[in-house]
Amino acid sequence: MSHNNFILNLLNLKDPNITFNDNYYSEEIINNVKSKVFYATLTYMP
C-alpha cells in the first residue's frame, strides 16, 4: 500500500482527487498546541 492510500485510509478521506506529496507530514506548534500537519494537493479541475 502506498503512503498516499495509507494516509487517505488513516484520515478517512474518500476524495480520489487528494494526493499527498513526499514530504506529507510534520509536527508543528500551533497556538501553543503540538499538532500533526499533513500536506496534500487537491487535483480536481472543474
N, CA, C and O atoms as a GROMACS GRO file, in nm:
protein
  184
    1MET      N    1   0.086  -0.118   0.000
    1MET     CA    2   0.000   0.000   0.000
    1MET      C    3   0.090   0.123   0.000
    1MET      O    4   0.182   0.133   0.081
    2SER      N    5   0.062   0.216  -0.090
    2SER     CA    6   0.142   0.338  -0.096
    2SER      C    7   0.110   0.429   0.022
    2SER      O    8   0.006   0.415   0.086
    3HIS      N    9   0.202   0.522   0.051
    3HIS     CA   10   0.177   0.613   0.163
    3HIS      C   11   0.054   0.697   0.137
    3HIS      O   12  -0.016   0.735   0.231
    4ASN      N   13   0.024   0.728   0.010
    4ASN     CA   14  -0.094   0.808  -0.023
    4ASN      C   15  -0.222   0.735   0.018
    4ASN      O   16  -0.309   0.794   0.082
    5ASN      N   17  -0.234   0.608  -0.018
    5ASN     CA   18  -0.353   0.530   0.019
    5ASN      C   19  -0.362   0.508   0.169
    5ASN      O   20  -0.470   0.512   0.226
    6PHE      N   21  -0.248   0.486   0.232
    6PHE     CA   22  -0.246   0.464   0.377
    6PHE      C   23  -0.298   0.588   0.451
    6PHE      O   24  -0.379   0.574   0.543
    7ILE      N   25  -0.253   0.707   0.412
    7ILE     CA   26  -0.297   0.829   0.481
    7ILE      C   27  -0.443   0.857   0.451
    7ILE      O   28  -0.515   0.901   0.541
    8LEU      N   29  -0.488   0.834   0.329
    8LEU     CA   30  -0.630   0.852   0.298
    8LEU      C   31  -0.716   0.763   0.388
    8LEU      O   32  -0.819   0.808   0.438
    9ASN      N   33  -0.675   0.639   0.408
    9ASN     CA   34  -0.748   0.548   0.497
    9ASN      C   35  -0.739   0.593   0.642
    9ASN      O   36  -0.838   0.590   0.714
   10LEU      N   37  -0.620   0.634   0.685
   10LEU     CA   38  -0.600   0.677   0.823
   10LEU      C   39  -0.688   0.797   0.858
   10LEU      O   40  -0.747   0.802   0.966
   11LEU      N   41  -0.697   0.893   0.766
   11LEU     CA   42  -0.776   1.014   0.791
   11LEU      C   43  -0.921   1.001   0.744
   11LEU      O   44  -1.000   1.094   0.757
   12ASN      N   45  -0.955   0.882   0.691
   12ASN     CA   46  -1.091   0.853   0.644
   12ASN      C   47  -1.136   0.953   0.537
   12ASN      O   48  -1.248   1.003   0.540
   13LEU      N   49  -1.047   0.980   0.441
   13LEU     CA   50  -1.077   1.070   0.329
   13LEU      C   51  -1.120   0.986   0.210
   13LEU      O   52  -1.055   0.887   0.178
   14LYS      N   53  -1.229   1.025   0.145
   14LYS     CA   54  -1.284   0.948   0.034
   14LYS      C   55  -1.260   1.013  -0.102
   14LYS      O   56  -1.285   0.949  -0.204
   15ASP      N   57  -1.211   1.135  -0.107
   15ASP     CA   58  -1.193   1.208  -0.232
   15ASP      C   59  -1.073   1.155  -0.309
   15ASP      O   60  -0.960   1.163  -0.259
   16PRO      N   61  -1.092   1.100  -0.429
   16PRO     CA   62  -0.980   1.047  -0.507
   16PRO      C   63  -0.889   1.156  -0.564
   16PRO      O   64  -0.782   1.125  -0.617
   17ASN      N   65  -0.929   1.282  -0.554
   17ASN     CA   66  -0.851   1.394  -0.608
   17ASN      C   67  -0.749   1.449  -0.510
   17ASN      O   68  -0.681   1.547  -0.541
   18ILE      N   69  -0.736   1.389  -0.393
   18ILE     CA   70  -0.639   1.434  -0.294
   18ILE      C   71  -0.516   1.344  -0.303
   18ILE      O   72  -0.527   1.222  -0.293
   19THR      N   73  -0.399   1.405  -0.323
   19THR     CA   74  -0.274   1.330  -0.326
   19THR      C   75  -0.176   1.393  -0.227
   19THR      O   76  -0.172   1.515  -0.211
   20PHE      N   77  -0.099   1.309  -0.163
   20PHE     CA   78  -0.002   1.355  -0.065
   20PHE      C   79   0.137   1.356  -0.128
   20PHE      O   80   0.174   1.265  -0.202
   21ASN      N   81   0.214   1.461  -0.098
   21ASN     CA   82   0.348   1.477  -0.151
   21ASN      C   83   0.446   1.388  -0.074
   21ASN      O   84   0.408   1.321   0.022
   22ASP      N   85   0.572   1.387  -0.118
   22ASP     CA   86   0.674   1.308  -0.048
   22ASP      C   87   0.695   1.359   0.094
   22ASP      O   88   0.714   1.279   0.186
   23ASN      N   89   0.693   1.489   0.113
   23ASN     CA   90   0.704   1.549   0.247
   23ASN      C   91   0.563   1.584   0.294
   23ASN      O   92   0.524   1.700   0.296
   24TYR      N   93   0.489   1.482   0.330
   24TYR     CA   94   0.346   1.498   0.355
   24TYR      C   95   0.310   1.523   0.501
   24TYR      O   96   0.193   1.548   0.530
   25TYR      N   97   0.406   1.518   0.592
   25TYR     CA   98   0.372   1.523   0.735
   25TYR      C   99   0.478   1.599   0.813
   25TYR      O  100   0.597   1.589   0.785
   26SER      N  101   0.432   1.676   0.912
   26SER     CA  102   0.524   1.738   1.007
   26SER      C  103   0.451   1.762   1.138
   26SER      O  104   0.328   1.764   1.144
   27GLU      N  105   0.528   1.780   1.243
   27GLU     CA  106   0.472   1.817   1.372
   27GLU      C  107   0.512   1.961   1.399
   27GLU      O  108   0.629   1.997   1.393
   28GLU      N  109   0.412   2.043   1.428
   28GLU     CA  110   0.434   2.186   1.450
   28GLU      C  111   0.360   2.230   1.574
   28GLU      O  112   0.265   2.165   1.618
   29ILE      N  113   0.403   2.340   1.630
   29ILE     CA  114   0.331   2.401   1.743
   29ILE      C  115   0.247   2.514   1.688
   29ILE      O  116   0.299   2.612   1.633
   30ILE      N  117   0.116   2.499   1.703
   30ILE     CA  118   0.020   2.598   1.654
   30ILE      C  119  -0.062   2.645   1.773
   30ILE      O  120  -0.131   2.566   1.837
   31ASN      N  121  -0.054   2.774   1.804
   31ASN     CA  122  -0.123   2.832   1.920
   31ASN      C  123  -0.091   2.755   2.048
   31ASN      O  124  -0.179   2.723   2.127
   32ASN      N  125   0.040   2.725   2.066
   32ASN     CA  126   0.091   2.655   2.184
   32ASN      C  127   0.037   2.513   2.199
   32ASN      O  128   0.033   2.459   2.309
   33VAL      N  129  -0.005   2.452   2.089
   33VAL     CA  130  -0.053   2.314   2.089
   33VAL      C  131   0.029   2.235   1.987
   33VAL      O  132   0.037   2.274   1.870
   34LYS      N  133   0.090   2.125   2.030
   34LYS     CA  134   0.164   2.041   1.937
   34LYS      C  135   0.065   1.972   1.844
   34LYS      O  136  -0.025   1.900   1.889
   35SER      N  137   0.082   1.994   1.713
   35SER     CA  138  -0.014   1.946   1.615
   35SER      C  139   0.055   1.866   1.506
   35SER      O  140   0.172   1.889   1.475
   36LYS      N  141  -0.017   1.772   1.450
   36LYS     CA  142   0.030   1.697   1.334
   36LYS      C  143  -0.031   1.762   1.210
   36LYS      O  144  -0.153   1.779   1.201
   37VAL      N  145   0.054   1.800   1.115
   37VAL     CA  146   0.009   1.871   0.996
   37VAL      C  147   0.038   1.783   0.874
   37VAL      O  148   0.151   1.738   0.855
   38PHE      N  149  -0.063   1.760   0.791
   38PHE     CA  150  -0.049   1.683   0.669
   38PHE      C  151  -0.060   1.778   0.550
   38PHE      O  152  -0.148   1.864   0.546
   39TYR      N  153   0.030   1.760   0.452
   39TYR     CA  154   0.032   1.843   0.332
   39TYR      C  155  -0.015   1.760   0.214
   39TYR      O  156   0.036   1.651   0.190
   40ALA      N  157  -0.112   1.813   0.141
   40ALA     CA  158  -0.168   1.741   0.026
   40ALA      C  159  -0.200   1.839  -0.084
   40ALA      O  160  -0.198   1.961  -0.066
   41THR      N  161  -0.230   1.783  -0.201
   41THR     CA  162  -0.269   1.862  -0.317
   41THR      C  163  -0.405   1.814  -0.366
   41THR      O  164  -0.429   1.693  -0.379
   42LEU      N  165  -0.493   1.909  -0.392
   42LEU     CA  166  -0.623   1.877  -0.449
   42LEU      C  167  -0.612   1.894  -0.600
   42LEU      O  168  -0.582   2.004  -0.648
   43THR      N  169  -0.635   1.787  -0.676
   43THR     CA  170  -0.613   1.790  -0.820
   43THR      C  171  -0.742   1.805  -0.901
   43THR      O  172  -0.739   1.790  -1.023
   44TYR      N  173  -0.852   1.833  -0.837
   44TYR     CA  174  -0.979   1.847  -0.907
   44TYR      C  175  -0.981   1.970  -0.995
   44TYR      O  176  -0.945   2.079  -0.950
   45MET      N  177  -1.022   1.955  -1.119
   45MET     CA  178  -1.038   2.066  -1.213
   45MET      C  179  -1.183   2.071  -1.258
   45MET      O  180  -1.229   1.980  -1.326
   46PRO      N  181  -1.257   2.178  -1.222
   46PRO     CA  182  -1.399   2.185  -1.261
   46PRO      C  183  -1.418   2.203  -1.411
   46PRO      O  184  -1.532   2.211  -1.458
   0.00000   0.00000   0.00000
